[in-house]
C-alpha cells in the first residue's frame, strides 16, 4: 500500500533502522536480508531527500531529520496497531491474544500464579509473556514491545494511564537459626547487621525501592550482598547472620518452604504500592481492558 508515493511498509523499516541504528540489526529484527534492508534505506533516503543515517566513526548516527521523525514514526505505528486490534465485541472464552508484561520476580511470584491460573480457565486462547525488569522499563512500553508494566509509581511514565493494583509492606527476613536476631529488632540492631539487597539492570543498575528509601533517609547500612532479584535475596540469608528487607507477600510465600523467620521492620517505611501501566493507544481496547481487570482482580484476591 502506498500513501503519498510512500510504500507504508517502509515505515516499519524506518522505525527499525532508527531504533537499531544498524542495517544488519534492523534486518535481523524484521527477518530481512542485509541487502533488502539496504534497499529499504535507499528508498527512504530518496523519498525524504535526506541521508537519515550517516556513518560516523564506524557507527550509524541519525541525522537531525531522522531524530525528528523517530518519535512520530513510532506513534504512527502504534496507532495503526491499536486500530487493527480494536474489536467491538470481545469474548475472552474464544479470543486469541498475546500480552507481554514487564514485572519483577516479586510481582511474578505473588501475582503471576493466580493470573495464569485464571487465564487457563477463563480465556484459554489468551497467552502471556513475562519480561524481566531492567533499568529503563518504560522503553519497551513506548516502543509497543510490551503491553503492561507492573511496578511502583515512581518508575512509571507520566505519559500513559495507570491504576494501582495492590499495596504491600516490608518485613525483615533472617535465617531460622540466626542467633543475633530474636523476635524483634531495634533500629540500631537492624542497621548494624550485614544486609542483602536487590538491584536491577546490567550496567546502570537501578536500586530497589527499600534501598532507595533507606539511603534517602540518611541511614547507613552495611551492604554485604547485592543480587538481581527479590526471591534470591531472601534465599541468600540462609546459613548466615545477615538480614534482607523484603515485601511481606513474598516473604510469607517463601516462609512456607524455606528455613527463614519474619521479624518486624524497626523503621517507619511507607507501604509499597504496585501499579499497572499500559500505553495510551491501548486504553480503549476491549481485550486490554479485560486483561487489566483480570490483573486487578488477581491482585485483590490472589487465592480466588
N, C-alpha and C positions, 0 to 999 in steps of 0.2 A: 504494500500500500504506500502511495506517495501523497505527501501533503506539501503544497508549495514547492514542488520539484524535489522534495527530500524523501528518500526511502525511510520510512519510520523505523525500520529495523536498525538503521544506523544510529538511532538514539540510544539503543541498548548497547551498541558497540562503543559509542562515545562515553557513556556512563562507566563502562568497564575500563576503558582507556584512562579516563581521568582519575578513577579510583586507584587503579593499579600502577599507573604511570610507567607501564611496560607493555610493549606489544606482545611479548611472549606470555606474561602472566594473564593479560587480558584475554588472549586466545584460549589459554587453559581454562579460565573461568567460564567462557562461553562455549567451550568444546569446539573451537575453530583452530585451523592451522595458522602458523605464523604468517604465511603468505596471504591467507584470507583476511587476517586481521590487518596486515599492512595495506591491503587493498581498501578495506573499510576506512582506514585512517586517511588514505589518499583521497577518497571520495568526500570525506568530511572536510578536509582541508580545502578542496575545490569549492565545496558549497559555501563554507563560511569565509573563504578568502583569507584564511589565517592558518599558520602552522599548527596551532593548538598544542602540540607537544614538540619541544625542541631538545636536542641533546646538549647537555652541559656537564662536562667532566664525567662522561660515560653514564650519565643519568638523564632520564626523560623528565623535563620540567614543563609544567603547564604555562602557556602564555597568559597575559592579562585577560584576554578574551575568554580563554578556557576556564580561568578561575571564576570569571563572571557567570559562565554557562553552567558550571558544575552543580551548584545547588538548584538551579532552575530545571536542569535535565532530570535530576533525581526527583524533584517534586512532580514533574510531568509523569514520570514512570510510575510513581507511587499512586498518583491519581488514577491512571489507567488501570493499575492492578486492582485498586479498590472498586472501581466501576465494574470491572469484569467479574469480580467475586460477589457483587451485590445480588441478592435474591429477595424477591418479595415474600416468598414463603420459605420457612426453614423447619425441617423436621429432623431433630437430632438422631432419631432412630434409623434414618436412611441416608443422612448427609455424609459426604466424603470431604474431609478437610484435614489439613496438617498444620498444627500450631507449634511454633518454636518459642520456648520460654527460657529467658535468662534468669537464673536464680542461684543462690548459694547452696552448698550442700546442706546447710541447716534448713533452709526452706524446703529443699527437696525431701529431706528426711521427715519433716513434720507435715508437709502439705502434698508432696508428690504422691505418696502412697494412697491416701484417700481419693486423690484426683484421678489417677489411672484406674483405680478400682471402680469408681462410679462411671468413668468413661466406657469401660468394658461392658457395663450393664445398660447404660442409657444411650450410648452413641458408639456402637462397635465400629463404625466407619470413620470415626474421627481419631486421628493419631496425634501424638505429641512428641516433641523432641526437647530435652532439657539441655541448655547450653551453659557452660561454666561461666562464672562471673570473672570479669577482668577489669583493668584499671579505667577504661573508658566504656562503661556498659551501655551508654546511650547511643554509641556509634552504630551498632547493628540495627537498633530500632529506627534510627534516622535513615539508614540505607534500605529499610524494608527487609532486612535479613533476619529479623526477629519480630515476633508478634507481640510479646509481652516482656516486661521487666518486672521482677518482684524484688524489692529492696527498700531500705529506709528512705524516707523522703529527701534528705539532703543530697542523695546521689541521683535523683530523678531529673529529667529535663523539664524546664519551665514551659516548654513549647507544646507539650502534649497532655491530654487528660489523664487523670489517675483517680484511684479510690483506695481507701485504707482497707486492708484485708483483716489484720488482727494485731493485737498487742502482746508483748511478752516482757518479762522482767529478767533479771540476772541473778545467778547464784554462784557461789564458789564451789568448785569440784576438786576433791582431793582423793588420793588412793585410800582404800578402806583401812589399810594398816599404817597410815601416816600418823606417827605419834606426836608430831609437832602441832597438830590441829585437833582440837576437841570438837564439842558440839557447836561452838561459836568462835568468832574471831573478832578481835578489836581492829580498828583501822591500822594501828601501829604494827600489829602482828601480821596483818594482811600485806602491808607494803614491804615488810622485812622478808617475806618468803620469796623463793625463786618462782618466776611466773612463766607461763606458756601463753603465747598469743598467736593470732592469725592475721596474715596479710595476703592481699590478692594482687595478681599481676606478675609479669616476668621481670621487666626492667624497672619501671616506675611502680613500685608496689604500694597498693592502697591499704592503709591501716583499717582494721576492723573498728566497728563503732565503739566498743568498750575501750580500746586502746586510745582512740581519738579523745574520748571523754576524760579519761584519767590524765592524759597528757595536757589537755587544755585546762584541767582543773588545778594545775600547779602541783600535782602529786608525782613523786618519782618512784618507779618500781625497778626491780632488778629483773630484766628480761633475760631468761636463760635459754629459751627455745622459741623459735618462730617457725610456724608451719603454714601451709597454704589452704587448709580447710578446717572447719569447726569440729567435725567428727574426730579427726586425728588429734586435734588439740586436747580433747577430753581423754582419749586413749593414752596419750603420752604422759599423763600424770601417774599411771600405774607403775608401781615399783619405785616411786620417787617421793620426795618430800615437797614437791612443787604444787602449785595451785593454778587453776585456769578459771577465768571468769567466763561463764557460759550462759547461753539462753536457757531458761528454765524448761521450756518444752523439750528441747533437745536433750538436756541433762536428765530429765525424768525418763525419757525414752531409753537413753544409754544405761541408766542405772538398773534397768530390768535385766541387762545382760552382762554388765561389767562390774568388777570389784571396786566401785567408787562410792564416795559419800557426798551428799549435798549439804553445804553449810551456808547459812545466810550471809549475804554480802554486807560488809560493815560500812559501805559508802552509800550516800544518798543519790544513787544513779537513777535518772529518769527512765521510764518504761520505753522499750523499743517498739516502734510502730512500723510494720511491714506494709508497703503499698504496692498496688498493681498499676502499671502504666502501659498504655497502648498508643499507637500512632493515631494522630488526629484524623487521618483518612479512613481509619477503621472504626471510627466512633459509631457510625450508624449501621455498620454491617451486622445483620442478624446473627450470623454464626459467631462473630467475635463477641457480640453482646451476650450470647448464650454461654460462651466459654467463660466470660468474666463473671457471670452469675454463678456458674458451677464452682469456680475457684473460690469465690466469696463464701459459698455455702460450705465447701470443704474446710475452709479456714475457721468458720464459725462452729461447725460440728464435724470435726475430723473423724469421729467414730460412727458417723452416720445418724 
